[in-house]
Amino acid sequence: MTQHESISARSWLFAPGDSEKKMTKAMEGTADIALLDLEDAVAPENKPLARTMVHDFIKANPQQRHRLWVRINPFDGPYTLGDLAAIMPACPGGIMLPKVYGRADVEKLDHCLSALEVANGIEEGSTRVIVLITETAEAMFHTGDYKGAPRVVALTWGAEDLADSIGANSNRNEDGSYSFTYEMARSLTLLGAATAGVTPIETISADFRDLEALRKRAERVRRDGYRGMLAIHPAQVDVINEAFTPSEEEIAEAQEIVDIFAANPGVGAIGYKGGMLDRPYLARAQLLLKQAGRL
């Protein structure tokens, strides 16, 4: 069983695996991760072609391999093993596993990847995984089960497939916000990632034209604890990157808090700007500096 440290990646941009043009644009842009998609973005009749195209694309860009991840098809369909057998010889940077029912799917993926890594001369256990943990109703009851799960570096969530799994007509309130079940999925993903010690990644914003709404949402979920976000269009990437990058003002304040505690060792609480700071404030300041590469 191989575990990895959580990943630091703000933007995860999907690109259809049967479009070399869109895969190239995703790779050449500013997204931290380009997610080459073999699942929802590819029609069933195009999946064999997409597998070959994704393999060849990764193989042709070895210097970018660490950024080139692949969303495979889920284990509850007929395509998963064919996806893995086709793409693993190219040594992708990571795998996104969708529509899980629980941790057992992750462990099954681990076994498959280990066999394919050995068969292709890849270091066993080196392929990292991000898991979509809320796309089936059953999976919602297992969002806290991923602590120590092999290969997992990040968890994310989805609302559309969850609505289908439940049989809902819509996942939105009248004002356009997510209804209770889907906000619960977002919260459970955040709690599950914290429990597992991996990176929580926010789901997509389907309206890629409304960049202001995207900015507000990204900033809000970052305050909640999310560390990155999925994207479906290149125009969303820079907005996401900016929203999940600590500002200079935030960095300066965090450094000031760390310095105050360093100058007063052994103190549990200390005065600051008319209020009191205790150890949780220090921990949050240290985390922000780590995310900003300052610690």
N, C-alpha and C positions, 0 to 999 in steps of 0.2 A: 504494500500500500504506500503510495507516494503522495505527500502533501506539499504544497507550495505556499509561499507567502502571498498575502493578498496583492492584487495588482493595482497599480496606479494608472488609471486610464479614464479620461473624462468623457470622450466622445467615441461612440461605437456606431459606425455608419454601415447600414445594410447596402449591398449591391447584388442584383440578380446574377446568379451563377451562369446564366446563359447569355449574358451580355458582356462581351469583352470591353466595349466602350465604357459601360458604367463601372465595371470592376477597375479599369484603369483610372477613371476619374476619382473613384474612392481612394485608391492607393496614392495617387499623386496629390491629393488634397491634404488638409490639415487634421483629419481625423486621427485620433490616437490608435484606433483599431478599425480596420476595414473588414466588415463581416460579409464574406462571400456566401450568398444564400442558395442552398439547394432545396429549401422547404417551400414556404408559402409563395415566394416570388417566382417559382418555376412550375409550369404546368406539368402534369404527370408524363405526357408524351415527350417533354423536353428534358426530363431528368437524366437519362443516359448521356445525352450530349453535354448537359451542364456539368456533370461529374468530370468528364474529360476536359472541358474548358477550364474548370477550376483547378484541376491537377496541373494542367499545362501552364496556367497563369502563375501559380505559386512557384512552379519549377523554373519559370523564366525570370523570376524576380527574387533571387535568393537573398539579396541585401535587404529586402523588405519583409522577409518571411515572418519575423517576429510580430509584425503588424497585421498579417494576413490570417485571419481566423475564418472558420467555416461553420455556418449553421447547417447541421445535418437534419435529416428527417427523423421523427420520433420513433421509439421502439414499438409503438402500437400500430405501425404500418409496415409495408413490405420493402421499404427502401433503405433502411438504416445500414445494414451490413454492406450492401452494395455501395453506399456513399463512402463508408469508411475504407473499404477495400480499394476504392478508386482514388481517394485523395491522400491517404496516409503515405504512400511512397514519395509524395512531394514534400512531406514534413511541414504541415501548416503550423502557424504559431499557436493555435488553440482551436478548441471545438466549442460551439454553443449547442447544448442539448435542450430541445424544446419539449413541451407537453409531457413532462415527467408525471408519474403517479406517486413518487416518493424516492427515498434514498436508494432503494434497490435498483432503480434505473441508472443512477450514477455509478454504482458498483458494477453493474453489467457493462456499462461503457468502459470503465477502467479495465476490466478483463479483456474486452475487445481491443482496446488501444494497446495494451501491453503485448498482446500477441502480434499485432501489426507492427509495432515498433521493433520488436525483435526480428521479425521477418524482413524488415526493410533497413536494418542497420542503424536504427534511431535509438538514442539512449532511452532505456526503458523508464517509464514514468515521467518523461520530460514534457509531454503534451498537456497543456493546461486546459481547464474546462470552466465555462460559465454556464449556469443552469437557469432555465426559465421555470420557476417553481410554483406558479399559480395558474397555469393554463387549463388545469383539470380540477373539477370539484374535489376529487379525492386528495389531490396534492395539497390543497389548502390546509388539511389536517396534519401535514408533515413538514411545514415550513421551518420548524425548529430542529429538524433531524440531521442537519448537514455538518455538524461539528465533527471534524476529523475525516470528512468524506474525501476519498482519494481524488487528487488532481484539482479540486474545486478552488478557484481563486476569486470568484465573484458569483453573486446571485442577482437575478433580475425577475421582473414580473410582467404579466401580460393581461390585458382586460378583454380583448376581443374573443379569444378562444375560450376564456373562462365563461363569458356570456353564453357562448354556444354550448359549453358543457353543462351549464345550469338549465338552459332552455329559456333564457331571458330574451325579451323582445328588444331591450336596450340596456346599456350599462351607464346611462347618463341621466342626471336630473334635468328638470325643465330649463335650468339656467346653463346647462352644458357641462357642469361639473360631474365628476364620477359619483355614482350613487354609493350607498353605504358598503355593500359587499365588496366593491372594487377599491374603495379607500381602505377597507380592512385588508385587502390583498397587498396594497402598498405598504401598510404598517407592518404586516406579518413578514413581508420580505425584508424590511429594514431590521426587524427584531431577529429574524432568522440569520441574516448576515452578521449581525453583532454577536450572536451566540456562536456562530461558526468561525468568527474572526476573519471574515473575508469581505470583499468590497461590495457594497450595495449599489446597484445601477438602476436608475429610473427607466420606466418604459417609454415608448415612443410618444411623440405628439403628432397626430395624424395630419393636422392642418399645417403643412410646411410653409404656407404663405404668411401665416400670422406669426412673425418672428418676435413681436413684442409680447404676445401671450406666452410664447416659448420661453423668452427671457425671464418673465415673472415666475413661471412655473419652475424653471430650473433653479432660480435663486431660492424659491420657497423650499423645494425638496432638499437643496443643499443645506439650508438652515436646519432641516429636520434630521440630517445625517447622511443623506445620499452623497455619493462621491463621483457620479458620472451619469450619463444618460444615453439611451439608444436614439439613433437618428435614422430617418428614412430618405432624407434629401441633403445634398451637399450644402445647401444654403443654411441648414440648421447647425452645421458643425461649429463655425466660429462663435455663434451665440452660446452654444453649450460650453465650448472651451473657456470662454470668458467668464461665464456664470460659475463654473466650478474651479476657477483659479482664484486663490485668495488675493485680495487687493493689497496694495502697499500699506494702506491704513490698517487693515486687519493684521498684517504681518508685524507692523510696528507696535501695535497694541499688544499682540501676543508676546513679542520679544520683551516688552516692558514688564509684563506680568511674570515671565520666566526669570527675568533679571531681579525683580523684587524678591521673589522667593529664594533665589540663589544668594542674595545678599542678607537674607534672614533665615539661615538654616534652622530646621527644627520647629519653625513656627507653623501652626495649623491654619491660622487665619490672619489676615493682615489688611490694614486700611488701604483703600485705593479709590481716588477720585470721589471722596465723600461716602463711599460704601465699604463693604467688607468682601474680601476674596478668601475663599477656602480652597482646599486641595482639588476639588473638581474643576475649578477655574484654571488651575495650573495644568491639569491633565488636558483640558481642551486647548489651551494655548500651545502646549507641547505638540499635540496632534496637528494643529494648524501649521506650525512651523515645519513639522515633518512633511506634511503634504506639499508645502511650498519649497521643500528642499533646503531649508535653513537650519535644520537640526540634525 
